[in-house]
Amino acid sequence: MNKFLKSFSYAFSGLVIAFKEQLNMKIHAVACLVVIVFGFYVEITSLEWCILTLTMAVVIALELINTAIENLVDLVSSTQNPHAGKIKDIAAAAVLLAATGALGIGIVIFKKYLI
């Protein structure tokens, strides 16, 4: 059981590190906070909460994976390497795609509350 609880500590530590070191993580966190506050303000439905929560979790999770990939690439490739740059760009593109999709979902959900 102690090992199980420690795993949560390690995961939380990773979240804190990413939040401290990555500007994009801070931007995503602020965006999530805005969505949550606005969701409570306009009283979105349970289904809309589920969709938005899953969407926000996917974006944050991909940002964490992107951060891990960037750190791993930096660890194994200490010099400028075009392949390393490609790997980082592809991981960043995954986050961009998810964030763009999240924005679209947010627009669809909140549109009726704004009009």
Summary of the structure (lengths in Angstrom):
residues: 115
radius of gyration: 17.0
end to end distance: 51.1
largest distance: 52.3
contacts: 278
relative contact order: 0.11
helix: 90%
strand: 0%
